[in-house]
Amino acid sequence: MASPARRRSGYWLLAIPTIAPLLTPLYDRATPMVWGIPFFYTYQMACVLLAMVILISVHVRNRRRDWQLREQRNEWPR
């Protein structure tokens, strides 16, 4: 059986949405404009969407593994 650290290996992905907005020199400019919105704001909104996708995927992945382990052990909450 895998160790708890091995089962939760997807948590390193949570560093991506934390670090991406901190890279200000990459997006500190007004051009290119995306649909009339300066790139600075577009990048920040993209970071929000990226964070949502990563958080949901890590949660679903870990939740699925928890369900599989409970089925194997017959450990259902009472």
C-alpha positions in Angstrom: 0.0 0.0 0.0 1.2 3.5 -0.8 2.3 5.9 1.9 0.1 8.9 2.6 2.7 11.2 1.1 2.7 9.1 -2.1 -1.1 9.2 -2.3 -1.1 13.0 -2.1 1.6 13.6 -4.6 -0.5 16.2 -6.6 -0.1 18.9 -4.0 3.1 20.2 -5.6 0.8 21.5 -8.4 -0.6 24.1 -5.9 2.7 26.0 -6.1 2.0 27.0 -9.7 -1.0 29.3 -9.0 0.9 30.7 -6.0 4.1 31.6 -8.0 2.5 32.7 -11.3 1.1 36.0 -10.1 4.4 36.8 -8.3 6.3 36.9 -11.6 5.4 40.6 -12.2 8.2 41.4 -14.6 6.6 39.0 -17.1 3.3 40.8 -17.3 4.1 44.4 -16.2 3.0 46.0 -19.5 -0.1 47.3 -21.2 0.5 45.7 -24.6 -0.6 43.4 -26.2 -4.2 44.3 -25.7 -6.6 41.3 -25.4 -10.1 42.3 -26.4 -9.3 45.9 -25.5 -8.0 44.9 -22.0 -4.4 45.6 -21.1 -2.2 42.5 -20.8 -1.6 43.2 -17.1 -5.2 42.6 -16.2 -5.6 39.7 -18.7 -2.7 37.9 -17.2 -4.1 38.3 -13.7 -7.5 36.9 -14.8 -5.7 34.0 -16.5 -3.9 33.3 -13.2 -7.3 33.1 -11.5 -8.6 30.7 -14.1 -5.5 28.6 -13.9 -5.7 28.5 -10.1 -9.3 27.3 -10.3 -8.5 24.5 -12.7 -5.5 23.3 -10.7 -7.4 23.4 -7.4 -10.3 21.5 -8.8 -8.1 18.9 -10.4 -6.0 18.3 -7.3 -9.2 18.1 -5.2 -10.9 15.6 -7.5 -7.8 13.5 -7.9 -7.3 13.2 -4.1 -11.0 12.7 -3.5 -11.1 9.8 -6.0 -8.1 8.2 -4.3 -9.7 8.5 -0.9 -12.9 6.7 -2.2 -10.8 4.0 -3.8 -8.9 3.4 -0.5 -12.1 3.3 1.5 -13.6 0.7 -0.9 -10.5 -1.5 -0.6 -10.5 -1.3 3.2 -14.3 -1.2 3.7 -13.9 1.9 5.8 -17.1 3.9 5.3 -18.1 6.6 7.8 -21.0 5.6 10.1 
